[in-house]
Amino acid sequence: MNNYNTLKILPTQGLEPRQFLRYCFGIATLGAESLLEEETDSQYRKKCITVLSHVFNIEKATVRKWGTDLNFDGMPNYCKIGLAYIQSAQINSKIVETILNGEYVPPIIEPQIFLEKILLDGLSEQQRVQTISHTGFHASCIRTLTQVLHVGARSVQKWGQDITFSKMPRIHKHTLGYALAAISKSQHQSNNWNQRAA
């Protein structure tokens, strides 16, 4: 199955950290007064920092630099898109529990594996060879990573001249993992819907 249609499944807008955290902690549907009560709890911000640092596998100090309140306004846009992918993949309360316990291991996908899944899955061996050897293949890889990660093409180009993109920062590999989880979840739901409709 090729390919760019698969990417249309993914959210195109990032998710604000505060909204994501409300969703994680199961308080997103509360009224304003109850929300205020939850978010002013003395341990709430500490839990939020823990969640965000574990989700992206980064230091808590980095998360603290994103802001002194619950909006984390300094969070980069590419992290916000990662949060949207996580929500799309439907993180559940058990996962939040493992995050808070320090047992969570975020998914990590190498760029080559992700690109092969998006650009080459479902092709015959001959079609794969033709696609890979095409002069525009590397440009397609850059375009795909730019679209999925919401980073500039120049940044992606600096990560490498082949499909491995060996210099890609780890944080983006986690985002690729969340993107693949969101795609899988959506395809699974679509298959279930098609089976029920048959």
C-alpha positions in Angstrom: 0.0 0.0 0.0 1.5 3.2 -1.1 2.0 5.5 0.7 1.2 9.1 0.9 -2.5 8.1 1.5 -1.3 6.4 4.6 0.1 9.7 5.9 -3.3 11.4 5.5 -4.4 9.3 8.5 -2.1 11.3 10.7 -3.1 14.5 12.5 -1.8 17.6 10.7 -2.0 19.9 13.8 0.1 19.6 17.0 -1.7 19.1 20.3 -1.0 21.6 23.1 0.7 20.0 26.1 -1.9 21.1 28.6 -4.7 19.5 26.5 -2.6 16.3 26.1 -1.9 16.1 29.9 -5.6 16.6 30.7 -6.3 13.7 28.3 -3.6 11.6 29.9 -4.8 12.1 33.4 -8.5 11.6 32.4 -9.6 15.1 33.4 -10.2 16.6 30.0 -14.0 16.3 30.3 -14.2 17.9 33.7 -15.9 21.2 34.3 -13.9 24.4 34.8 -14.0 24.3 38.6 -13.0 20.6 38.8 -10.2 21.2 36.3 -8.9 24.0 38.3 -8.9 21.9 41.4 -7.0 19.1 39.6 -4.5 21.4 38.0 -3.7 23.3 41.1 -2.9 20.2 43.1 0.7 20.5 44.5 1.9 17.4 42.7 0.2 17.9 39.3 2.9 19.9 37.5 5.5 17.4 38.8 3.5 14.6 37.3 3.1 16.5 34.0 6.9 17.0 33.8 7.4 13.3 34.4 4.9 12.3 31.7 6.4 14.7 29.1 10.0 13.7 29.9 9.2 9.9 29.6 7.1 10.3 26.5 10.0 11.9 24.6 12.8 10.2 26.6 14.4 13.5 27.5 15.6 15.1 30.8 13.1 16.6 33.1 15.2 19.8 33.1 14.5 20.1 29.4 10.8 20.0 30.0 11.1 22.6 32.8 12.7 24.9 30.3 9.6 24.8 28.2 7.8 27.0 30.7 6.9 27.6 34.4 3.2 26.9 34.0 1.1 24.0 32.7 1.0 25.4 29.1 4.7 24.6 28.5 4.7 27.3 25.8 8.3 26.7 24.9 7.7 23.2 23.7 8.9 22.8 20.1 6.2 22.3 17.5 7.7 18.9 16.5 7.0 17.7 20.0 3.4 19.0 19.8 2.9 16.9 16.7 4.3 13.9 18.6 1.6 14.5 21.3 -1.1 14.6 18.6 0.2 11.2 17.3 0.1 9.7 20.8 -3.4 10.8 21.3 -4.4 9.4 17.9 -2.9 6.1 18.9 -5.1 6.4 22.0 -2.8 6.2 25.0 -4.6 4.6 27.9 -4.5 4.9 31.7 -2.3 1.8 32.0 0.3 3.5 29.9 0.1 6.7 31.9 0.6 4.5 35.0 3.8 3.0 33.6 5.0 6.5 32.7 4.5 7.7 36.2 6.1 4.6 37.6 9.2 5.2 35.4 8.6 1.9 33.6 7.5 3.3 30.2 9.7 2.8 27.2 8.7 5.0 24.3 8.6 3.4 20.9 11.6 4.2 18.7 11.6 3.6 14.9 14.6 4.1 12.7 14.0 6.3 9.7 14.8 3.6 7.2 12.2 1.2 8.7 9.6 4.0 8.8 10.3 5.1 5.2 10.2 1.5 3.9 6.9 1.0 5.6 5.4 4.2 4.1 7.1 4.2 0.7 7.8 0.6 -0.2 5.3 -1.6 1.6 3.1 -3.7 -0.7 5.4 -3.3 -3.7 6.9 -6.2 -5.6 10.6 -6.8 -5.5 10.9 -5.3 -8.9 8.8 -2.2 -8.0 10.9 -1.7 -4.8 14.1 -1.8 -6.9 12.7 0.7 -9.4 11.4 3.0 -6.6 14.7 3.0 -4.7 16.9 3.5 -7.8 14.7 6.4 -9.1 16.5 9.7 -8.9 13.8 11.3 -6.9 13.7 8.7 -4.2 15.9 10.5 -1.7 13.8 13.7 -2.2 10.7 11.6 -1.5 12.2 10.4 1.7 13.1 13.9 2.8 9.5 15.1 1.9 8.0 12.2 3.9 10.1 12.9 7.0 9.5 16.6 6.8 5.7 16.1 6.5 5.6 13.5 9.4 8.0 15.2 11.8 7.0 18.9 11.0 10.6 19.9 10.7 12.3 21.8 7.9 13.7 20.0 4.8 17.2 21.5 5.5 17.3 19.9 8.9 16.3 16.5 7.4 19.0 16.8 4.7 21.6 17.3 7.4 20.7 13.9 8.9 22.2 12.0 6.0 22.4 11.4 2.3 20.8 7.9 2.3 17.6 6.2 3.6 19.2 5.6 7.0 19.3 9.3 7.9 21.9 8.2 10.5 22.2 11.6 12.2 18.5 11.9 13.0 18.1 13.0 16.7 16.6 10.3 18.9 13.6 12.5 19.8 12.4 12.3 16.2 12.7 8.5 16.1 10.2 8.5 19.0 7.9 10.6 17.0 8.2 8.2 14.1 7.2 5.4 16.6 4.1 7.4 17.7 3.2 8.1 14.0 3.4 4.4 13.1 1.3 3.6 16.2 -1.3 6.1 15.1 -1.4 4.7 11.6 -1.7 1.2 12.8 -4.5 2.1 15.2 -6.4 3.9 12.4 -5.9 1.0 10.0 -7.0 -1.5 12.6 -10.2 0.5 13.3 -10.8 0.9 9.6 -10.5 -2.9 9.1 -12.9 -3.5 12.0 -15.4 -1.1 10.4 -15.1 -2.8 7.0 -15.6 -6.2 8.6 -18.8 -5.0 10.4 -20.1 -3.3 7.2 -19.6 -6.5 5.2 
